Amino acid sequence: MIEELLVAVAGACAAAAVYAGAAARVVKQYERGVVFRFGRLRDDIRSPGFTMIVPVVDRLHKVNMQIVTMPVPAQEGITRDNVTVRVDAVVYFKVVDPADALVRVEDYKFAVSQMAQTSLRSIIGKSDLDDLLSNREKLNQGLELMLDSPAMGWGVAIDRVEIKDVSLPETMKRSMARQAEADRERRARVINADAELQASKKLAEAAGVMSDQPAALQLRLLQTVMAVSAEKNSTLVLPIPVELLRFLERATPGADVDHLPTPVGPPPVPPLPPGEAYLKGRAAAEEAIEDLTGSSVEPAANPTDT
């Protein structure tokens, strides 16, 4: 009798152990437990730690509450200004309602991924190329709003969306490089022209000062000569201006400034006598004048007679 009682107690303990092993569950800190009893959703969400369910009757589903980082595959599209680009992004989201994440959508991760790809293609078609390259913050906010609206019904909250890279065709890259080079060259020319204008103003002021003091021009010439002669491998050709000669004439006592040495050259060539054809033509002209006017008109003196 005692043996039968011991066997019954042992069997009950074994059954209790098996039941406890089948009913015991552990929910981790970053998870929440959702219980379905006979297929119906239970209202109580199991918090992290040790919990019990009814074996065979209940089913416990664990939902991860951590932020999920999901890369969005590169999407190719045409921008509003008719440029073909490839854009990829990354989405950060997390589950805020584990019951809705299990009941309202079959696979919330796949649903978020497909919605992100569709929204990214829509953003590409509504934006210009300059916005994709320089105004990404605004596009990220618009993409986040497009994703967050349907995701809230699935128990999912979009934390942030970031556009990672924008791939352009090679022809477009070369065109943008030429445009940037032309813009830099334009700015360089403007800066150079501004510098030339400022330098011309300063040179005009310096010329005004040197016109009042002629010796200042000679000093400037000597300074230029000294600057050029600093290089040992250069040949220096020094022109002597007339002003320097006049300065030396004034510095010499008893010298007359107006009587500078005249240039020495060959003597002037005397004019040649008129030729025979010239003399015959002149005689014929004089005879024609006498026939028209008579002998009262005296012909002009022949230069050869003098």
Residue pairs with C-beta under 8 A, 6 or more apart in sequence:
19 55
22 55
22 56
23 52
23 53
23 54
23 55
24 50
24 51
24 52
25 33
25 46
25 50
25 51
25 52
25 53
25 60
26 49
26 50
26 51
27 33
27 46
27 47
27 48
27 49
27 51
27 62
28 48
28 62
29 48
30 48
30 64
30 65
30 66
31 48
31 62
31 63
31 64
31 65
32 45
32 46
32 47
32 48
32 62
32 63
32 65
32 98
33 45
33 46
33 47
33 51
33 60
33 61
33 62
33 63
34 41
34 42
34 45
34 46
34 60
34 61
34 62
34 63
34 98
34 99
34 102
35 41
35 42
35 44
35 46
35 53
35 58
35 59
35 60
35 61
36 42
36 58
36 59
36 61
37 54
37 57
37 58
37 59
38 57
41 99
41 103
42 58
45 98
45 99
46 60
51 60
53 59
53 60
61 102
63 95
63 98
63 101
63 102
64 95
65 94
65 95
65 98
66 94
67 92
67 93
67 94
67 159
68 92
68 93
68 94
68 109
69 90
69 91
69 92
70 90
70 91
70 92
70 93
70 109
70 112
70 113
70 116
71 88
71 89
71 90
71 91
71 164
72 88
72 89
72 90
72 91
72 113
72 116
72 117
72 120
73 88
73 117
74 86
74 87
74 88
74 165
74 167
75 86
75 87
75 88
75 117
75 120
75 121
75 124
76 84
76 85
76 86
77 84
77 85
77 87
77 121
77 124
77 125
78 84
78 85
78 124
78 125
79 85
79 124
79 125
79 127
79 128
79 129
79 132
80 125
80 126
80 127
80 128
81 128
81 129
83 129
83 168
83 172
84 169
85 124
85 129
85 132
85 166
85 167
85 168
86 166
86 167
87 120
87 124
87 132
87 163
87 165
87 166
87 167
88 163
88 164
88 165
89 116
89 120
89 143
89 161
89 162
89 163
89 164
90 161
90 162
90 164
91 112
91 113
91 116
91 147
91 158
91 161
92 158
92 159
92 160
92 161
92 162
93 112
93 147
93 151
93 156
93 157
93 158
93 159
94 156
94 157
94 159
95 101
95 108
95 155
95 156
95 157
96 155
96 156
96 157
97 155
98 155
99 155
100 153
100 154
100 155
101 108
101 154
101 155
101 156
104 153
104 154
104 155
105 111
105 154
108 154
108 155
108 156
111 154
112 147
112 151
112 154
112 156
112 158
115 147
115 150
115 151
116 143
116 147
116 161
119 143
119 146
119 147
120 143
122 146
123 139
123 142
123 143
123 146
124 132
127 139
129 168
131 138
131 139
132 139
132 163
132 166
133 166
136 163
139 163
140 160
140 161
140 162
140 163
143 161
143 163
144 158
144 160
144 161
147 158
147 161
148 157
148 158
151 157
151 158
168 176
209 216
210 216
210 217
210 220
214 243
214 247
215 247
217 243
218 243
218 244
218 247
221 241
225 236
225 238
228 234
228 236
229 236
245 260
246 257
249 255
249 256
249 257
249 260
250 257
273 304
274 303
274 304
279 304
282 302
286 299
289 297
289 299
290 297
290 299
